[in-house]
Amino acid sequence: MEETKSHDRSSTNYDEDTSSSDFDVDEWRNNNINSDTIRKFEFKHLKKKEPYSDLEDVAKNKIVQQSKVIRNLKAIIMSMNAKNDELEKLNKSMQNEPTPHKEIKGDYTKELEHCKQTLKQKEVQIAELKGHNQVLLKDFRQSIKLLEAETGETYAELKAKQSSTKGWRGRQQRIIHLQEKIKVLEQKCEKEIRVDNDEVLYPNRGTGATSLSIDVLGSLTDKGDNITTRTQQKDDCMNELLEKIGTCKQKMSSYKLRNEILTKELQKAKDELSILSTKTVNDDELIEFLVEQNSSLKKAAKSTKVEENENQQKLLESNRQLKKQHDKIVGELSQMKEIIELKNERIESLTNTKKRQVTDFGMQYKPMEETSNLTSEQIKTIGKELLAIKQALNESENRCSELITVKIELEQIEKYKQKLQSLANSWKGRVIAKVDSGLKRKTNSFENNIEEIPDRVFKALDEEDRKMIQDYVNTIKLKLDASKNEALALKVVLKNTSHTRQNDLELFAKLLEQVHDGYQQAE
């Protein structure tokens, strides 16, 4: 009996403690928010604890699962934080230390280096062609001087005679002029020889026969000797002149051959000059096209940089919002855990008190007024708890609506990424079309002289530019795919958290309904 009385006293004391521990959850949440106050409250008002029931084990398992989900979310958030820190460092370094053009390491630097190399090659080719042109001009001037020295006339006179309609033949005209002079000289020589012969044959044409003296005969013989010596000298001169004429004819034949060779060389030089002029024009077009292509690539690189920076800023903002949302979810989960623990402890204490009341009812009589007061107070506390649970459900619904808005924003981000992909593809097609059109123009202009121009320039322009553009577009696609995968992973995590929260709230509502039904049956 003494043991039962002591047990009854302890039960009554515990009931008094529990009755005094009834409180409003909303007021307590508004007044006390820190976890330290919650722990102090637990130690003060919930001193006695008993083993958990099956429902509590289910709640524990759910809490463990949620903790695992929270750990996964934390790991994802840590990785995103690391990425954000790296991006912020890069942004600060780019803002504080402007990198020069040579230190930029991107896909477009290769294009710039390639353009520089092609420009250097073209400059070297132009310098070589200029030197070759100068050499040809020197040869042309030397050939003009040789012609003037050989013909004895200036280049302008020769050109005028060549353009006139008199039929001037250069060296042949000179030969004819010399032949005419030789004929005049021959006629003069013949006249002199005839006069001398007449004097010898007919020294005195008088009337009557006269006797020639010895002196006259001596003078005549002397004159005859002189005439013979003169004739011999003239014959020698004629032979020398004939030899000179032969040598002149040989020289004229050699000069004719030389003139033909020089005319051919002049024609070749003219052809080469025309080719050089066409080459210089085509090289200028190539250089202009390369400069335009370089400027267009620079503009495209700048636009892609701006787009990447905007995408990075948007991703940073979305990550920050997700961080805030995750922190809110974690805080709400911790609050719900604490509330569930308090409710479970409260339920345990109430079940124990009811069990003790039933056992004591068989051993000792108690008035109905005390039990009715206790049950009414318990019902009030349960009603308050149900109101708190409804508020928590409303908050969870609001949270779900916020998650839905986040999902809509992520879908908008995906649409924006798809637009970026379409723009990148269209830009790629335009660049390739421009390159193809430029190459078609070049091939049409270089059809006549394509064998002399090196093929490596056209090969480099055809293949490498397209490869560089394709590599750049592929890198953009990979980045967009990575961002898509991250967004999908975050979507899945948010869906899982929303489902787990809904399941936990449903279980908690069922638990409260069962407890309420148990109290009604006990009453």
Helices and strands as residue ranges (DSSP letters): H 2-20, H 25-31, H 35-45, H 54-96, H 107-151, H 155-163, H 171-201, H 214-363, H 368-445, H 455-459, I 460-464, H 465-522
